[in-house]
């Protein structure tokens, strides 16, 4: 029995997007620091420190919600 392909929930896609943006900010901080810049913009450092874990948390929350929904349907 083959099921229709399922799309990722909106919350999961938002988590993946935020995590990717946060990782780009982390990479930018490392590259700029390695290039010798010490006075990095606060928004860049704050974005790297906040957006990455926020995206990870959102993705995990969406994963738990999806699992609970699937378990409820199986009952």
Secondary structure as GFF3:
##gff-version 3
##sequence-region A 1 75
A	DSSP	alpha_helix	10	34	.	.	.	ID=ss1
A	DSSP	alpha_helix	42	74	.	.	.	ID=ss2
###
